[in-house]
């Protein structure tokens, strides 16, 4: 089943809103998928698309600096965070 571009945009907005609420703490793909009630692989593809647009940042290392083998954490890009923050103030 194909999801329309408009629905993909809406879901991407939900992802950005969730990452905004957890900023500056990065969250795993599985947590994002759980919070917006979507399939993990689908969410991963949307996050990759947002990364290409420089809206989110992918973190592939843990706190000790070791690379994750099969996981990624995500956080809102700083520029996008400032835009969201300005929008929230009104």
PDB file with SEQRES, HELIX, SHEET and CRYST1 records, atoms N, CA, C and O in Angstrom:
SEQRES   1 A   90  UNK UNK UNK UNK UNK UNK UNK UNK UNK UNK UNK UNK UNK          
SEQRES   2 A   90  UNK UNK UNK UNK UNK UNK UNK UNK UNK UNK UNK UNK UNK          
SEQRES   3 A   90  UNK UNK UNK UNK UNK UNK UNK UNK UNK UNK UNK UNK UNK          
SEQRES   4 A   90  UNK UNK UNK UNK UNK UNK UNK UNK UNK UNK UNK UNK UNK          
SEQRES   5 A   90  UNK UNK UNK UNK UNK UNK UNK UNK UNK UNK UNK UNK UNK          
SEQRES   6 A   90  UNK UNK UNK UNK UNK UNK UNK UNK UNK UNK UNK UNK UNK          
SEQRES   7 A   90  UNK UNK UNK UNK UNK UNK UNK UNK UNK UNK UNK UNK              
HELIX    1 AA1 UNK A    5  UNK A   21  1                                  17    
HELIX    2 AA2 UNK A   29  UNK A   36  1                                   8    
HELIX    3 AA3 UNK A   40  UNK A   52  1                                  13    
HELIX    4 AA4 UNK A   78  UNK A   89  1                                  12    
SHEET    1 AA1 2 UNK A  56  UNK A  59  0                                        
SHEET    2 AA1 2 UNK A  73  UNK A  76 -1                                        
CRYST1    1.000    1.000    1.000  90.00  90.00  90.00 P 1           1          
ATOM      1  N   UNK A   1       0.846  -1.170   0.000  1.00  0.00           N  
ATOM      2  CA  UNK A   1       0.000   0.000   0.000  1.00  0.00           C  
ATOM      3  C   UNK A   1       0.899   1.244   0.000  1.00  0.00           C  
ATOM      4  O   UNK A   1       1.867   1.318   0.757  1.00  0.00           O  
ATOM      5  N   UNK A   2       0.577   2.195  -0.836  1.00  0.00           N  
ATOM      6  CA  UNK A   2       1.351   3.426  -0.953  1.00  0.00           C  
ATOM      7  C   UNK A   2       0.699   4.516  -0.117  1.00  0.00           C  
ATOM      8  O   UNK A   2      -0.522   4.669  -0.116  1.00  0.00           O  
ATOM      9  N   UNK A   3       1.518   5.263   0.586  1.00  0.00           N  
ATOM     10  CA  UNK A   3       1.036   6.379   1.397  1.00  0.00           C  
ATOM     11  C   UNK A   3       1.272   7.662   0.611  1.00  0.00           C  
ATOM     12  O   UNK A   3       2.356   7.864   0.064  1.00  0.00           O  
ATOM     13  N   UNK A   4       0.285   8.514   0.552  1.00  0.00           N  
ATOM     14  CA  UNK A   4       0.396   9.749  -0.231  1.00  0.00           C  
ATOM     15  C   UNK A   4       1.459  10.669   0.367  1.00  0.00           C  
ATOM     16  O   UNK A   4       1.807  10.570   1.543  1.00  0.00           O  
ATOM     17  N   UNK A   5       1.956  11.558  -0.473  1.00  0.00           N  
ATOM     18  CA  UNK A   5       2.977  12.511  -0.030  1.00  0.00           C  
ATOM     19  C   UNK A   5       2.441  13.424   1.060  1.00  0.00           C  
ATOM     20  O   UNK A   5       3.178  13.802   1.970  1.00  0.00           O  
ATOM     21  N   UNK A   6       1.187  13.777   0.979  1.00  0.00           N  
ATOM     22  CA  UNK A   6       0.586  14.642   2.005  1.00  0.00           C  
ATOM     23  C   UNK A   6       0.579  13.951   3.365  1.00  0.00           C  
ATOM     24  O   UNK A   6       0.866  14.577   4.385  1.00  0.00           O  
ATOM     25  N   UNK A   7       0.249  12.649   3.378  1.00  0.00           N  
ATOM     26  CA  UNK A   7       0.238  11.911   4.643  1.00  0.00           C  
ATOM     27  C   UNK A   7       1.662  11.716   5.172  1.00  0.00           C  
ATOM     28  O   UNK A   7       1.890  11.756   6.381  1.00  0.00           O  
ATOM     29  N   UNK A   8       2.618  11.504   4.260  1.00  0.00           N  
ATOM     30  CA  UNK A   8       4.020  11.382   4.681  1.00  0.00           C  
ATOM     31  C   UNK A   8       4.485  12.680   5.355  1.00  0.00           C  
ATOM     32  O   UNK A   8       5.212  12.649   6.348  1.00  0.00           O  
ATOM     33  N   UNK A   9       4.056  13.811   4.804  1.00  0.00           N  
ATOM     34  CA  UNK A   9       4.406  15.113   5.386  1.00  0.00           C  
ATOM     35  C   UNK A   9       3.810  15.270   6.781  1.00  0.00           C  
ATOM     36  O   UNK A   9       4.476  15.751   7.698  1.00  0.00           O  
ATOM     37  N   UNK A  10       2.556  14.864   6.932  1.00  0.00           N  
ATOM     38  CA  UNK A  10       1.889  14.949   8.244  1.00  0.00           C  
ATOM     39  C   UNK A  10       2.603  14.086   9.277  1.00  0.00           C  
ATOM     40  O   UNK A  10       2.802  14.509  10.416  1.00  0.00           O  
ATOM     41  N   UNK A  11       2.986  12.878   8.879  1.00  0.00           N  
ATOM     42  CA  UNK A  11       3.684  11.979   9.797  1.00  0.00           C  
ATOM     43  C   UNK A  11       5.064  12.544  10.125  1.00  0.00           C  
ATOM     44  O   UNK A  11       5.523  12.443  11.263  1.00  0.00           O  
ATOM     45  N   UNK A  12       5.722  13.135   9.133  1.00  0.00           N  
ATOM     46  CA  UNK A  12       7.018  13.770   9.375  1.00  0.00           C  
ATOM     47  C   UNK A  12       6.880  14.918  10.367  1.00  0.00           C  
ATOM     48  O   UNK A  12       7.761  15.129  11.200  1.00  0.00           O  
ATOM     49  N   UNK A  13       5.785  15.654  10.282  1.00  0.00           N  
ATOM     50  CA  UNK A  13       5.525  16.734  11.237  1.00  0.00           C  
ATOM     51  C   UNK A  13       5.351  16.170  12.647  1.00  0.00           C  
ATOM     52  O   UNK A  13       5.815  16.771  13.616  1.00  0.00           O  
ATOM     53  N   UNK A  14       4.683  15.015  12.767  1.00  0.00           N  
ATOM     54  CA  UNK A  14       4.539  14.370  14.077  1.00  0.00           C  
ATOM     55  C   UNK A  14       5.906  13.982  14.633  1.00  0.00           C  
ATOM     56  O   UNK A  14       6.162  14.139  15.826  1.00  0.00           O  
ATOM     57  N   UNK A  15       6.774  13.481  13.774  1.00  0.00           N  
ATOM     58  CA  UNK A  15       8.126  13.099  14.202  1.00  0.00           C  
ATOM     59  C   UNK A  15       8.869  14.334  14.693  1.00  0.00           C  
ATOM     60  O   UNK A  15       9.491  14.298  15.754  1.00  0.00           O  
ATOM     61  N   UNK A  16       8.811  15.420  13.939  1.00  0.00           N  
ATOM     62  CA  UNK A  16       9.496  16.651  14.344  1.00  0.00           C  
ATOM     63  C   UNK A  16       8.947  17.187  15.662  1.00  0.00           C  
ATOM     64  O   UNK A  16       9.707  17.662  16.506  1.00  0.00           O  
ATOM     65  N   UNK A  17       7.633  17.113  15.840  1.00  0.00           N  
ATOM     66  CA  UNK A  17       7.026  17.580  17.097  1.00  0.00           C  
ATOM     67  C   UNK A  17       7.500  16.730  18.271  1.00  0.00           C  
ATOM     68  O   UNK A  17       7.785  17.261  19.345  1.00  0.00           O  
ATOM     69  N   UNK A  18       7.586  15.416  18.074  1.00  0.00           N  
ATOM     70  CA  UNK A  18       8.071  14.551  19.156  1.00  0.00           C  
ATOM     71  C   UNK A  18       9.537  14.846  19.473  1.00  0.00           C  
ATOM     72  O   UNK A  18       9.913  14.921  20.643  1.00  0.00           O  
ATOM     73  N   UNK A  19      10.369  15.013  18.439  1.00  0.00           N  
ATOM     74  CA  UNK A  19      11.779  15.322  18.673  1.00  0.00           C  
ATOM     75  C   UNK A  19      11.931  16.681  19.345  1.00  0.00           C  
ATOM     76  O   UNK A  19      12.841  16.874  20.150  1.00  0.00           O  
ATOM     77  N   UNK A  20      11.048  17.628  19.022  1.00  0.00           N  
ATOM     78  CA  UNK A  20      11.073  18.931  19.688  1.00  0.00           C  
ATOM     79  C   UNK A  20      10.785  18.773  21.177  1.00  0.00           C  
ATOM     80  O   UNK A  20      11.440  19.394  22.014  1.00  0.00           O  
ATOM     81  N   UNK A  21       9.807  17.942  21.495  1.00  0.00           N  
ATOM     82  CA  UNK A  21       9.431  17.768  22.900  1.00  0.00           C  
ATOM     83  C   UNK A  21      10.528  17.066  23.711  1.00  0.00           C  
ATOM     84  O   UNK A  21      10.592  17.226  24.930  1.00  0.00           O  
ATOM     85  N   UNK A  22      11.376  16.302  23.052  1.00  0.00           N  
ATOM     86  CA  UNK A  22      12.441  15.601  23.771  1.00  0.00           C  
ATOM     87  C   UNK A  22      13.792  16.298  23.636  1.00  0.00           C  
ATOM     88  O   UNK A  22      14.790  15.794  24.151  1.00  0.00           O  
ATOM     89  N   UNK A  23      13.852  17.447  22.954  1.00  0.00           N  
ATOM     90  CA  UNK A  23      15.109  18.163  22.740  1.00  0.00           C  
ATOM     91  C   UNK A  23      15.705  18.579  24.065  1.00  0.00           C  
ATOM     92  O   UNK A  23      14.935  18.992  24.932  1.00  0.00           O  
ATOM     93  N   UNK A  24      16.991  18.511  24.304  1.00  0.00           N  
ATOM     94  CA  UNK A  24      18.103  18.135  23.432  1.00  0.00           C  
ATOM     95  C   UNK A  24      18.469  16.655  23.510  1.00  0.00           C  
ATOM     96  O   UNK A  24      19.460  16.229  22.918  1.00  0.00           O  
ATOM     97  N   UNK A  25      17.676  15.873  24.235  1.00  0.00           N  
ATOM     98  CA  UNK A  25      17.985  14.449  24.394  1.00  0.00           C  
ATOM     99  C   UNK A  25      17.670  13.686  23.105  1.00  0.00           C  
ATOM    100  O   UNK A  25      16.529  13.701  22.644  1.00  0.00           O  
ATOM    101  N   UNK A  26      18.671  13.021  22.519  1.00  0.00           N  
ATOM    102  CA  UNK A  26      18.392  12.225  21.320  1.00  0.00           C  
ATOM    103  C   UNK A  26      17.650  10.939  21.685  1.00  0.00           C  
ATOM    104  O   UNK A  26      17.857  10.377  22.760  1.00  0.00           O  
ATOM    105  N   UNK A  27      16.788  10.481  20.784  1.00  0.00           N  
ATOM    106  CA  UNK A  27      15.996   9.278  21.046  1.00  0.00           C  
ATOM    107  C   UNK A  27      16.223   8.252  19.938  1.00  0.00           C  
ATOM    108  O   UNK A  27      16.529   8.601  18.798  1.00  0.00           O  
ATOM    109  N   UNK A  28      16.067   6.984  20.299  1.00  0.00           N  
ATOM    110  CA  UNK A  28      16.236   5.898  19.337  1.00  0.00           C  
ATOM    111  C   UNK A  28      15.059   5.850  18.370  1.00  0.00           C  
ATOM    112  O   UNK A  28      13.958   6.307  18.679  1.00  0.00           O  
ATOM    113  N   UNK A  29      15.314   5.293  17.204  1.00  0.00           N  
ATOM    114  CA  UNK A  29      14.290   5.133  16.169  1.00  0.00           C  
ATOM    115  C   UNK A  29      13.081   4.391  16.730  1.00  0.00           C  
ATOM    116  O   UNK A  29      11.939   4.762  16.456  1.00  0.00           O  
ATOM    117  N   UNK A  30      13.329   3.349  17.510  1.00  0.00           N  
ATOM    118  CA  UNK A  30      12.227   2.553  18.062  1.00  0.00           C  
ATOM    119  C   UNK A  30      11.331   3.386  18.970  1.00  0.00           C  
ATOM    120  O   UNK A  30      10.115   3.193  18.974  1.00  0.00           O  
ATOM    121  N   UNK A  31      11.903   4.301  19.733  1.00  0.00           N  
ATOM    122  CA  UNK A  31      11.117   5.168  20.620  1.00  0.00           C  
ATOM    123  C   UNK A  31      10.251   6.125  19.806  1.00  0.00           C  
ATOM    124  O   UNK A  31       9.089   6.354  20.141  1.00  0.00           O  
ATOM    125  N   UNK A  32      10.820   6.683  18.735  1.00  0.00           N  
ATOM    126  CA  UNK A  32      10.053   7.573  17.866  1.00  0.00           C  
ATOM    127  C   UNK A  32       8.880   6.806  17.264  1.00  0.00           C  
ATOM    128  O   UNK A  32       7.751   7.296  17.262  1.00  0.00           O  
ATOM    129  N   UNK A  33       9.147   5.608  16.755  1.00  0.00           N  
ATOM    130  CA  UNK A  33       8.111   4.788  16.142  1.00  0.00           C  
ATOM    131  C   UNK A  33       7.010   4.457  17.145  1.00  0.00           C  
ATOM    132  O   UNK A  33       5.827   4.492  16.807  1.00  0.00           O  
ATOM    133  N   UNK A  34       7.396   4.140  18.364  1.00  0.00           N  
ATOM    134  CA  UNK A  34       6.423   3.806  19.407  1.00  0.00           C  
ATOM    135  C   UNK A  34       5.553   5.015  19.736  1.00  0.00           C  
ATOM    136  O   UNK A  34       4.338   4.883  19.878  1.00  0.00           O  
ATOM    137  N   UNK A  35       6.156   6.177  19.856  1.00  0.00           N  
ATOM    138  CA  UNK A  35       5.411   7.380  20.242  1.00  0.00           C  
ATOM    139  C   UNK A  35       4.410   7.831  19.185  1.00  0.00           C  
ATOM    140  O   UNK A  35       3.344   8.345  19.524  1.00  0.00           O  
ATOM    141  N   UNK A  36       4.741   7.645  17.909  1.00  0.00           N  
ATOM    142  CA  UNK A  36       3.797   8.083  16.876  1.00  0.00           C  
ATOM    143  C   UNK A  36       3.002   6.915  16.302  1.00  0.00           C  
ATOM    144  O   UNK A  36       2.251   7.082  15.341  1.00  0.00           O  
ATOM    145  N   UNK A  37       3.168   5.732  16.893  1.00  0.00           N  
ATOM    146  CA  UNK A  37       2.407   4.520  16.540  1.00  0.00           C  
ATOM    147  C   UNK A  37       2.541   4.169  15.064  1.00  0.00           C  
ATOM    148  O   UNK A  37       1.551   4.013  14.349  1.00  0.00           O  
ATOM    149  N   UNK A  38       3.795   4.047  14.627  1.00  0.00           N  
ATOM    150  CA  UNK A  38       4.084   3.673  13.242  1.00  0.00           C  
ATOM    151  C   UNK A  38       5.142   2.589  13.219  1.00  0.00           C  
ATOM    152  O   UNK A  38       5.846   2.372  14.205  1.00  0.00           O  
ATOM    153  N   UNK A  39       5.250   1.913  12.089  1.00  0.00           N  
ATOM    154  CA  UNK A  39       6.240   0.867  11.883  1.00  0.00           C  
ATOM    155  C   UNK A  39       7.651   1.458  11.933  1.00  0.00           C  
ATOM    156  O   UNK A  39       7.899   2.544  11.409  1.00  0.00           O  
ATOM    157  N   UNK A  40       8.560   0.735  12.565  1.00  0.00           N  
ATOM    158  CA  UNK A  40       9.917   1.226  12.761  1.00  0.00           C  
ATOM    159  C   UNK A  40      10.659   1.469  11.443  1.00  0.00           C  
ATOM    160  O   UNK A  40      11.367   2.468  11.315  1.00  0.00           O  
ATOM    161  N   UNK A  41      10.510   0.586  10.479  1.00  0.00           N  
ATOM    162  CA  UNK A  41      11.194   0.766   9.191  1.00  0.00           C  
ATOM    163  C   UNK A  41      10.635   1.973   8.438  1.00  0.00           C  
ATOM    164  O   UNK A  41      11.387   2.697   7.786  1.00  0.00           O  
ATOM    165  N   UNK A  42       9.342   2.189   8.521  1.00  0.00           N  
ATOM    166  CA  UNK A  42       8.730   3.348   7.880  1.00  0.00           C  
ATOM    167  C   UNK A  42       9.244   4.635   8.520  1.00  0.00           C  
ATOM    168  O   UNK A  42       9.588   5.589   7.823  1.00  0.00           O  
ATOM    169  N   UNK A  43       9.294   4.654   9.845  1.00  0.00           N  
ATOM    170  CA  UNK A  43       9.793   5.824  10.565  1.00  0.00           C  
ATOM    171  C   UNK A  43      11.260   6.066  10.219  1.00  0.00           C  
ATOM    172  O   UNK A  43      11.681   7.212  10.058  1.00  0.00           O  
ATOM    173  N   UNK A  44      12.029   5.000  10.106  1.00  0.00           N  
ATOM    174  CA  UNK A  44      13.443   5.135   9.749  1.00  0.00           C  
ATOM    175  C   UNK A  44      13.597   5.783   8.372  1.00  0.00           C  
ATOM    176  O   UNK A  44      14.476   6.621   8.175  1.00  0.00           O  
ATOM    177  N   UNK A  45      12.746   5.397   7.424  1.00  0.00           N  
ATOM    178  CA  UNK A  45      12.830   6.003   6.095  1.00  0.00           C  
ATOM    179  C   UNK A  45      12.452   7.483   6.134  1.00  0.00           C  
ATOM    180  O   UNK A  45      13.055   8.294   5.432  1.00  0.00           O  
ATOM    181  N   UNK A  46      11.457   7.840   6.951  1.00  0.00           N  
ATOM    182  CA  UNK A  46      11.084   9.251   7.085  1.00  0.00           C  
ATOM    183  C   UNK A  46      12.193  10.048   7.768  1.00  0.00           C  
ATOM    184  O   UNK A  46      12.476  11.180   7.376  1.00  0.00           O  
ATOM    185  N   UNK A  47      12.819   9.463   8.786  1.00  0.00           N  
ATOM    186  CA  UNK A  47      13.928  10.134   9.462  1.00  0.00           C  
ATOM    187  C   UNK A  47      15.103  10.349   8.508  1.00  0.00           C  
ATOM    188  O   UNK A  47      15.752  11.394   8.547  1.00  0.00           O  
ATOM    189  N   UNK A  48      15.375   9.371   7.658  1.00  0.00           N  
ATOM    190  CA  UNK A  48      16.448   9.518   6.670  1.00  0.00           C  
ATOM    191  C   UNK A  48      16.122  10.653   5.702  1.00  0.00           C  
ATOM    192  O   UNK A  48      17.006  11.422   5.323  1.00  0.00           O  
ATOM    193  N   UNK A  49      14.870  10.756   5.307  1.00  0.00           N  
ATOM    194  CA  UNK A  49      14.442  11.843   4.427  1.00  0.00           C  
ATOM    195  C   UNK A  49      14.610  13.194   5.119  1.00  0.00           C  
ATOM    196  O   UNK A  49      15.080  14.156   4.510  1.00  0.00           O  
ATOM    197  N   UNK A  50      14.225  13.261   6.394  1.00  0.00           N  
ATOM    198  CA  UNK A  50      14.387  14.501   7.162  1.00  0.00           C  
ATOM    199  C   UNK A  50      15.866  14.838   7.361  1.00  0.00           C  
ATOM    200  O   UNK A  50      16.244  16.009   7.390  1.00  0.00           O  
ATOM    201  N   UNK A  51      16.688  13.816   7.496  1.00  0.00           N  
ATOM    202  CA  UNK A  51      18.131  14.034   7.630  1.00  0.00           C  
ATOM    203  C   UNK A  51      18.694  14.647   6.349  1.00  0.00           C  
ATOM    204  O   UNK A  51      19.528  15.550   6.409  1.00  0.00           O  
ATOM    205  N   UNK A  52      18.244  14.163   5.200  1.00  0.00           N  
ATOM    206  CA  UNK A  52      18.698  14.717   3.918  1.00  0.00           C  
ATOM    207  C   UNK A  52      18.300  16.176   3.761  1.00  0.00           C  
ATOM    208  O   UNK A  52      18.988  16.944   3.088  1.00  0.00           O  
ATOM    209  N   UNK A  53      17.188  16.560   4.380  1.00  0.00           N  
ATOM    210  CA  UNK A  53      16.726  17.953   4.344  1.00  0.00           C  
ATOM    211  C   UNK A  53      17.371  18.780   5.456  1.00  0.00           C  
ATOM    212  O   UNK A  53      17.072  19.964   5.609  1.00  0.00           O  
ATOM    213  N   UNK A  54      18.266  18.143   6.238  1.00  0.00           N  
ATOM    214  CA  UNK A  54      18.975  18.779   7.359  1.00  0.00           C  
ATOM    215  C   UNK A  54      18.029  19.280   8.454  1.00  0.00           C  
ATOM    216  O   UNK A  54      18.271  20.310   9.082  1.00  0.00           O  
ATOM    217  N   UNK A  55      16.952  18.530   8.663  1.00  0.00           N  
ATOM    218  CA  UNK A  55      15.996  18.885   9.703  1.00  0.00           C  
ATOM    219  C   UNK A  55      16.250  18.121  10.994  1.00  0.00           C  
ATOM    220  O   UNK A  55      15.913  18.596  12.078  1.00  0.00           O  
ATOM    221  N   UNK A  56      16.844  16.935  10.879  1.00  0.00           N  
ATOM    222  CA  UNK A  56      17.203  16.138  12.047  1.00  0.00           C  
ATOM    223  C   UNK A  56      18.661  15.711  11.923  1.00  0.00           C  
ATOM    224  O   UNK A  56      19.235  15.693  10.834  1.00  0.00           O  
ATOM    225  N   UNK A  57      19.236  15.373  13.055  1.00  0.00           N  
ATOM    226  CA  UNK A  57      20.611  14.885  13.086  1.00  0.00           C  
ATOM    227  C   UNK A  57      20.621  13.446  13.596  1.00  0.00           C  
ATOM    228  O   UNK A  57      19.931  13.117  14.561  1.00  0.00           O  
ATOM    229  N   UNK A  58      21.398  12.604  12.948  1.00  0.00           N  
ATOM    230  CA  UNK A  58      21.534  11.206  13.349  1.00  0.00           C  
ATOM    231  C   UNK A  58      22.781  11.057  14.199  1.00  0.00           C  
ATOM    232  O   UNK A  58      23.845  11.574  13.861  1.00  0.00           O  
ATOM    233  N   UNK A  59      22.636  10.348  15.301  1.00  0.00           N  
ATOM    234  CA  UNK A  59      23.758  10.090  16.200  1.00  0.00           C  
ATOM    235  C   UNK A  59      24.006   8.594  16.192  1.00  0.00           C  
ATOM    236  O   UNK A  59      23.135   7.804  16.557  1.00  0.00           O  
ATOM    237  N   UNK A  60      25.203   8.215  15.774  1.00  0.00           N  
ATOM    238  CA  UNK A  60      25.518   6.796  15.638  1.00  0.00           C  
ATOM    239  C   UNK A  60      26.533   6.329  16.681  1.00  0.00           C  
ATOM    240  O   UNK A  60      27.107   5.247  16.552  1.00  0.00           O  
ATOM    241  N   UNK A  61      26.755   7.148  17.718  1.00  0.00           N  
ATOM    242  CA  UNK A  61      27.693   6.772  18.784  1.00  0.00           C  
ATOM    243  C   UNK A  61      27.010   6.903  20.136  1.00  0.00           C  
ATOM    244  O   UNK A  61      26.115   7.727  20.320  1.00  0.00           O  
ATOM    245  N   UNK A  62      27.453   6.070  21.084  1.00  0.00           N  
ATOM    246  CA  UNK A  62      26.900   6.168  22.431  1.00  0.00           C  
ATOM    247  C   UNK A  62      27.653   7.239  23.228  1.00  0.00           C  
ATOM    248  O   UNK A  62      28.517   7.925  22.683  1.00  0.00           O  
ATOM    249  N   UNK A  63      27.330   7.380  24.504  1.00  0.00           N  
ATOM    250  CA  UNK A  63      27.935   8.422  25.330  1.00  0.00           C  
ATOM    251  C   UNK A  63      29.433   8.234  25.506  1.00  0.00           C  
ATOM    252  O   UNK A  63      30.152   9.208  25.727  1.00  0.00           O  
ATOM    253  N   UNK A  64      29.919   6.992  25.413  1.00  0.00           N  
ATOM    254  CA  UNK A  64      31.352   6.731  25.548  1.00  0.00           C  
ATOM    255  C   UNK A  64      32.096   6.897  24.225  1.00  0.00           C  
ATOM    256  O   UNK A  64      33.316   6.740  24.185  1.00  0.00           O  
ATOM    257  N   UNK A  65      31.391   7.210  23.151  1.00  0.00           N  
ATOM    258  CA  UNK A  65      32.024   7.411  21.857  1.00  0.00           C  
ATOM    259  C   UNK A  65      32.141   6.157  21.011  1.00  0.00           C  
ATOM    260  O   UNK A  65      32.778   6.182  19.957  1.00  0.00           O  
ATOM    261  N   UNK A  66      31.537   5.056  21.455  1.00  0.00           N  
ATOM    262  CA  UNK A  66      31.580   3.817  20.674  1.00  0.00           C  
ATOM    263  C   UNK A  66      30.448   3.820  19.651  1.00  0.00           C  
ATOM    264  O   UNK A  66      29.338   4.266  19.939  1.00  0.00           O  
ATOM    265  N   UNK A  67      30.745   3.318  18.458  1.00  0.00           N  
ATOM    266  CA  UNK A  67      29.742   3.261  17.398  1.00  0.00           C  
ATOM    267  C   UNK A  67      28.662   2.241  17.727  1.00  0.00           C  
ATOM    268  O   UNK A  67      28.945   1.152  18.227  1.00  0.00           O  
ATOM    269  N   UNK A  68      27.401   2.619  17.433  1.00  0.00           N  
ATOM    270  CA  UNK A  68      26.317   1.652  17.483  1.00  0.00           C  
ATOM    271  C   UNK A  68      26.448   0.769  16.250  1.00  0.00           C  
ATOM    272  O   UNK A  68      26.760   1.259  15.164  1.00  0.00           O  
ATOM    273  N   UNK A  69      26.214  -0.516  16.408  1.00  0.00           N  
ATOM    274  CA  UNK A  69      26.305  -1.416  15.271  1.00  0.00           C  
ATOM    275  C   UNK A  69      25.049  -1.375  14.408  1.00  0.00           C  
ATOM    276  O   UNK A  69      25.136  -1.357  13.180  1.00  0.00           O  
ATOM    277  N   UNK A  70      23.865  -1.360  15.060  1.00  0.00           N  
ATOM    278  CA  UNK A  70      22.623  -1.427  14.297  1.00  0.00           C  
ATOM    279  C   UNK A  70      21.560  -0.449  14.784  1.00  0.00           C  
ATOM    280  O   UNK A  70      20.378  -0.612  14.478  1.00  0.00           O  
ATOM    281  N   UNK A  71      21.967   0.549  15.529  1.00  0.00           N  
ATOM    282  CA  UNK A  71      20.990   1.484  16.087  1.00  0.00           C  
ATOM    283  C   UNK A  71      21.386   2.907  15.744  1.00  0.00           C  
ATOM    284  O   UNK A  71      22.537   3.182  15.406  1.00  0.00           O  
ATOM    285  N   UNK A  72      20.438   3.789  15.832  1.00  0.00           N  
ATOM    286  CA  UNK A  72      20.691   5.220  15.660  1.00  0.00           C  
ATOM    287  C   UNK A  72      19.814   5.982  16.632  1.00  0.00           C  
ATOM    288  O   UNK A  72      18.704   5.566  16.964  1.00  0.00           O  
ATOM    289  N   UNK A  73      20.336   7.095  17.072  1.00  0.00           N  
ATOM    290  CA  UNK A  73      19.537   8.019  17.862  1.00  0.00           C  
ATOM    291  C   UNK A  73      19.348   9.267  17.011  1.00  0.00           C  
ATOM    292  O   UNK A  73      20.167   9.571  16.144  1.00  0.00           O  
ATOM    293  N   UNK A  74      18.281   9.971  17.264  1.00  0.00           N  
ATOM    294  CA  UNK A  74      17.936  11.128  16.458  1.00  0.00           C  
ATOM    295  C   UNK A  74      17.610  12.312  17.346  1.00  0.00           C  
ATOM    296  O   UNK A  74      17.064  12.156  18.438  1.00  0.00           O  
ATOM    297  N   UNK A  75      17.953  13.504  16.863  1.00  0.00           N  
ATOM    298  CA  UNK A  75      17.552  14.725  17.545  1.00  0.00           C  
ATOM    299  C   UNK A  75      17.231  15.775  16.509  1.00  0.00           C  
ATOM    300  O   UNK A  75      17.671  15.693  15.362  1.00  0.00           O  
ATOM    301  N   UNK A  76      16.471  16.748  16.915  1.00  0.00           N  
ATOM    302  CA  UNK A  76      16.082  17.844  16.046  1.00  0.00           C  
ATOM    303  C   UNK A  76      17.317  18.677  15.737  1.00  0.00           C  
ATOM    304  O   UNK A  76      18.141  18.918  16.619  1.00  0.00           O  
ATOM    305  N   UNK A  77      17.449  19.115  14.496  1.00  0.00           N  
ATOM    306  CA  UNK A  77      18.554  19.996  14.136  1.00  0.00           C  
ATOM    307  C   UNK A  77      18.427  21.319  14.878  1.00  0.00           C  
ATOM    308  O   UNK A  77      17.315  21.758  15.169  1.00  0.00           O  
ATOM    309  N   UNK A  78      19.552  21.959  15.189  1.00  0.00           N  
ATOM    310  CA  UNK A  78      19.537  23.194  15.969  1.00  0.00           C  
ATOM    311  C   UNK A  78      18.744  24.309  15.280  1.00  0.00           C  
ATOM    312  O   UNK A  78      18.005  25.042  15.937  1.00  0.00           O  
ATOM    313  N   UNK A  79      18.896  24.435  13.974  1.00  0.00           N  
ATOM    314  CA  UNK A  79      18.181  25.468  13.237  1.00  0.00           C  
ATOM    315  C   UNK A  79      16.670  25.238  13.276  1.00  0.00           C  
ATOM    316  O   UNK A  79      15.891  26.178  13.436  1.00  0.00           O  
ATOM    317  N   UNK A  80      16.275  23.993  13.130  1.00  0.00           N  
ATOM    318  CA  UNK A  80      14.851  23.655  13.181  1.00  0.00           C  
ATOM    319  C   UNK A  80      14.311  23.865  14.596  1.00  0.00           C  
ATOM    320  O   UNK A  80      13.178  24.314  14.763  1.00  0.00           O  
ATOM    321  N   UNK A  81      15.114  23.542  15.619  1.00  0.00           N  
ATOM    322  CA  UNK A  81      14.682  23.768  17.000  1.00  0.00           C  
ATOM    323  C   UNK A  81      14.393  25.249  17.228  1.00  0.00           C  
ATOM    324  O   UNK A  81      13.375  25.598  17.826  1.00  0.00           O  
ATOM    325  N   UNK A  82      15.279  26.115  16.757  1.00  0.00           N  
ATOM    326  CA  UNK A  82      15.068  27.561  16.922  1.00  0.00           C  
ATOM    327  C   UNK A  82      13.803  28.022  16.187  1.00  0.00           C  
ATOM    328  O   UNK A  82      13.067  28.873  16.686  1.00  0.00           O  
ATOM    329  N   UNK A  83      13.558  27.456  15.001  1.00  0.00           N  
ATOM    330  CA  UNK A  83      12.356  27.811  14.255  1.00  0.00           C  
ATOM    331  C   UNK A  83      11.098  27.374  15.012  1.00  0.00           C  
ATOM    332  O   UNK A  83      10.143  28.143  15.122  1.00  0.00           O  
ATOM    333  N   UNK A  84      11.094  26.146  15.530  1.00  0.00           N  
ATOM    334  CA  UNK A  84       9.953  25.646  16.313  1.00  0.00           C  
ATOM    335  C   UNK A  84       9.756  26.505  17.561  1.00  0.00           C  
ATOM    336  O   UNK A  84       8.633  26.866  17.910  1.00  0.00           O  
ATOM    337  N   UNK A  85      10.864  26.823  18.223  1.00  0.00           N  
ATOM    338  CA  UNK A  85      10.780  27.616  19.459  1.00  0.00           C  
ATOM    339  C   UNK A  85      10.185  28.986  19.172  1.00  0.00           C  
ATOM    340  O   UNK A  85       9.350  29.467  19.939  1.00  0.00           O  
ATOM    341  N   UNK A  86      10.600  29.622  18.082  1.00  0.00           N  
ATOM    342  CA  UNK A  86      10.057  30.909  17.695  1.00  0.00           C  
ATOM    343  C   UNK A  86       8.587  30.824  17.338  1.00  0.00           C  
ATOM    344  O   UNK A  86       7.817  31.735  17.638  1.00  0.00           O  
ATOM    345  N   UNK A  87       8.196  29.732  16.696  1.00  0.00           N  
ATOM    346  CA  UNK A  87       6.799  29.521  16.330  1.00  0.00           C  
ATOM    347  C   UNK A  87       5.938  29.329  17.570  1.00  0.00           C  
ATOM    348  O   UNK A  87       4.805  29.808  17.622  1.00  0.00           O  
ATOM    349  N   UNK A  88       6.473  28.625  18.573  1.00  0.00           N  
ATOM    350  CA  UNK A  88       5.730  28.360  19.805  1.00  0.00           C  
ATOM    351  C   UNK A  88       5.460  29.665  20.570  1.00  0.00           C  
ATOM    352  O   UNK A  88       4.405  29.824  21.185  1.00  0.00           O  
ATOM    353  N   UNK A  89       6.432  30.603  20.523  1.00  0.00           N  
ATOM    354  CA  UNK A  89       6.270  31.865  21.255  1.00  0.00           C  
ATOM    355  C   UNK A  89       5.192  32.747  20.624  1.00  0.00           C  
ATOM    356  O   UNK A  89       4.559  33.567  21.289  1.00  0.00           O  
ATOM    357  N   UNK A  90       5.010  32.549  19.328  1.00  0.00           N  
ATOM    358  CA  UNK A  90       3.903  33.198  18.681  1.00  0.00           C  
ATOM    359  C   UNK A  90       4.189  34.466  18.019  1.00  0.00           C  
ATOM    360  O   UNK A  90       3.290  35.079  17.444  1.00  0.00           O  
TER     361      UNK A  90                                                      
END                                                                             
